[in-house]
C-alpha cells in the first residue's frame, strides 16, 4: 500500500486535508485528517503527536487520538484555550472540512511500554487524547489496562459517545468534578487506583500541569517507582521568582559562531539572530523538537520534557525555553 508523499518544506512533512470536523464538549474541535492524495498515512505509535503548520507561521504539536492501526486517518482533539498563544484559536478558526494544510510526520516522545503487565491511563480534560490511542493499542494487543477520564462536567467532556461504543468501554471510568453529573464516578483517587493495580503496573498521565503533578505525587506515595510513571505536559512549569534570568554566552561549535544572550532575550532568539535555525514547535519546552546537544556548560533547564535523570546528565537542552547557569554554554550547532 502506498503512503502519503513527504513534501516541502522539509522531508518530514505531509500534505493533508481535513476530511471531517466536529465540535465536542464545549470547545473541543475533533479533526480527522487524511492524505491529500488519498494514499495511506505513515504509521504511528500510541502516544505520538504531529505538528500542525497553521496560518501566520504558527507550528503547534497535538496528540494523535486515533487507533494506531488506522493508516487512512489521523484524528486530533484541540481545545480552544482562552490562554492560547494563537495555536488553538487558529485551529478552531481556520481548519474546516476541506481545508488543506501541512503537518509533520508523527513523532513520539510519550511512548507506551507494551511489556507492562497492566497500564493505568489517566487523562485530565484534553489530556484524554493520547490515552485514546494508547487504549486502542492495548486492546489490540490483548493487554490489561484501565482508562480514567477526568473532566469538570459531562457538558465539557469530548469523546463521550465513542467511549461508550468502543470494544473496550468496560475499561473506562469517567470522573466529573460536578458530583451530580450522571454517569461519572467519584473523584479520581490516584493512590487507591495504583494500590489496586497489579504489581508492575505503569501509569500514564496527561492534562493540566497541576492535575498531573497531583496524580504523579499520589502514585509515587502509593509506591509506584519513577520508571513506571510516564507523563506528557502541555506547557512548561512557571519559572520560580528566585531563578531570575542571567546573561550568558553561547558557542555554536560546528558553526563557529558565538552570541551573547541578554537577560531579556531567549536562547532561541539569540541563535536565530546569528543565523542559526533550530527546529521548533511548541515553544514551551514540552515537545522535545528543539533539543540540542550540550558540549560544555551547565544548562538552566526550564522545560517539561526532560526527565530528572536527563536533566542531571546536562548533555541536552531545549533551546526554546531553557537558559544557562554557567557564563558560557557550548552547543553542538
N, C-alpha and C positions, 0 to 999 in steps of 0.2 A: 504494500500500500504506500502511495506517495505521501510525503509530508509537506506541510506549508513551507514555502520558499523563504529562506532567510534573506532579508533585503536591507537596503540602505536605511539609515546612515551607517550602521555597523553590521558585522556579520552575526550579531546576536539579537537582531530584531525581527519581528514578524509583522506582516500586513494582515490585519483582521478587520472584521465588520461586526457591529452589534446586531446579532440575529434576534435578540429579544431583550426587552427591558420591562421590569415591573417594580412598583413601589410597594415595599412590605413594611410592616410595623408603621411607625410614624415618619421615618426619614431614612429608610434603607433602600437604595437603588440596587436591585439584583440584576446583573447583566450577564447575558450569555454571548460569548464571543466565538466566532468561527473564522477559519482562514478565508481571506478574501477571494482566493482562487478555488475554494471548495474542497481543497485537499485536507488530509488529516493534519492535526497539530502535533508538535513534538510531545512525547510522553513526559509526564511529570510525576514526582513522588509526593506523597502526603506531607503537608507542611510547607510546600513550596509557594512562592509568590511570583508575580510578574510586575514589571514596571509599566505603567501607562504613560505614554507621551501625550500630554494634554495641551490644549490651546494656551498660548502665552509662553511656551517653552518649558512648562512645568513637567517634571518627571516624578511620579509617585508610585510607591510599591503597594500592592494589595494582594492579600492571600487568596489562593485558589480554593474554592469551597466545593468543587465538583468531584465526582468519582474519578480517581486517577486512571481507572480502566477505560474511561471515555476519552478518545483522542479526537473527537469531532468538535467538542465544545469545551471552552474554559468558562467557568462561572465565577463571578465575584459578587460580594456584597459590600457596598460602600455606604457608610453612614454619613449623612450631611452634618458635619460637625460645626457648631456655632463658632468654635475657636479655630476653624480651618485656616491654614496659610494659603489657601487657594485651591488645593487639590480636590477635596471632596465637593467643593462648590462647583468647580469646573466639570467634574464628573456628572453631577446632577443637572447642570445647565446645558452641557454640550453633547453628552452621549445619549443619543436616542436610537431607536431601532433603525437600522440602515446606515448609521454613522460609521465611516471608515477611520481607522486610527492605527498607529504603530505601537507595538508593545515589545518588551524584551522577551527572550526565551525564558522559560521558568528557571528559577534558582531556588535552592533550598538551604536556608540557614536554621531551620526548625525541624530537623528530620525525626522520623518515627523509628524507635527501636523495635523492630518487628520480632525480636527474640524474647522480649519480656513476657513473663508468664501471665501478666494481666496489665492493662493500661487504664488509667483513670484520666479521662478527658474533661477539662473544666473550661468552659467559655463564658466570659463575662461580657454581656452586651454584644457588640460587633465582633468581639473575640471568639465568637462561635464559629467564624468562617473556616479557619484551618482545621478545627475539630471535626467539621463535617467530612472533609477529605480523609482525615485520619480514621474516622468511624467507617467510612466506605471501605477503606483498605483493610482494616482489621476484620471486618465482616467477611470480605473476600478471602482472607487467609484462614477463616475459621478460628480466629484468635479470641481470647477472653478480654472484654473491655466493658466500660460503662461511660456514659456521657452525661455530664451535668451542665445544664444551660441556665445561667443566671441572668435575669433581666429585671428592670424596675417594675414593669407591668406587662400583662399579656398584650395590651394595645401597642406597646413599643417594640415587642419582640418580632423579629423576622424569622422566616423558615418554619413556622409552626405547622403549617399544613403538610409540608413534605416530611417533617419529623414524625408526624402521626402516621405516615404511609410507608416509610422506608421499612425494609425487611428486618431491620434491627431496632424497631421502635420500642421493643421491650427493654432495651439497654439505656433508654433516655429518661432522665429525670429533670423536670422543669422546676426552677426556683424563682418565684416572683417576690420582690420586696414588699409589695402590697398584699397583705395576708388574705384579703378577701377575694383575691383573684381565683377563679375556678381552674382546676387542673394543675395548680402549682403546689409543690411540696413546701415544707417549712424551709426557712433559710438554710443555705448550704452550711454544713459543719465539716470543714475540710479535715480536721483531725480525726473525727469519727469515721469519715469515709476512708481515710488512709488506714486506720486501725482495722477496719472491716475488710479491707482488700487482702488478697492472698500475698504471702511473703514474696518479695522480689518484684512487687508491682512498680510501675513507672507512672509518674504524674506529669501531665502536660497542661499548661495553663496559659491563657491569652486573654487580654482585656485591659481595662484601665489600670494604670500603674499601682494605685493604692489597693485595688482589688487583688491584683496579682501578688503584691508584697504580702498581703494578709494570708492568702491561700498558701503561699510558699512557706511562710513562717509557721503556720499551723501544721503543715505537712512535716516540716523539719522537727517540730516539737513532738510530733507523733512517732518520730523515729525513722522517717524516710531519709536516706542518705543523699547527699548533694548530687552524685551522678545519676540518681533516679528521678531528679526533678528537672523538668525542661520548661523553658518559658520563651515567649516572644513578646516584646514590648512594642507599643505603638509610638512611644515618644521617650526621649532620654530623660533621666532624672533632672530636677532643677538644681543648678549649681549652688552649693551652700554659700552663705554670706561670708564665711571665714575662708573661702577659697577664691580670692579675687584674681582677676586676670593679670598676668605678668607679661612683660615684653620678653621676647627671646628671638634667637636667630635660627633659621632652618637652612641646612645644607642639602641640596638635591644632588646627591653624589654622581649619579650617572649623567645628569645634565650639566654638571659643573657650575651650578648656579647657587647663590646664597641670597636669602632675603630676610629682612628684619620684620618680625611680626609685632605690631604695636598692641597695647592692651585693648584697644577698641576695634581691632581687626581680627578676623578669623584666620586660622591656618589655611583653610581652603582658599579664601580670597587672596591671601598673600601669595600663594603658589600660582594662582591664576594671573596675578599681577605681573609675574615674571615669565609668563607664557607656558607654564606647566599645567596641563589639563589632567585632572583626576576624575574618573567616572563617579558620578553621584546620583542618588535617587531620593531617599527620604530627607536628607539634610538635617536629620535629628539624631543620628547615631544609633539607629535601630536595625538597619537592613544589612550592613556589612559591605555595601557596594564600594565604598571609598577606602577600604582598608589598605594601608601601606606598610611596608616593612621598615622597622626602626633598626638602624645600624649602630647608632650611638646616642646617648642621652636618655633622659627619663620622661616618658610621656605623662601628661596630666589627663588621665582617662575620664571622659565625661559622657561616654556612650552607654547604651543599654544593651549592647550586642555581645561584647566580650565577657567570658566567664571570669571569676575571681582568679583562677589559675592562669588564664591567658593574660590578664592584666599584670599579674605578678611577674610574668616572663619578660615584660617590657620589650617585646620584639615586633609589635604591630600597633598601629594607631588608626583610629577613624578620624580622618582629617577634616570632616565636615563640622565636627563639634569639639574635638579634644584639642588640648594645647600642650605645653611643655613645662615640667617642673624645673628642668635644668636650663641654663642660659643658652645652651646650644643643643640642637636636635639634628641628627643626620639621618636622612631617609633614602631609601633605595629608589630614587626617582630620576 
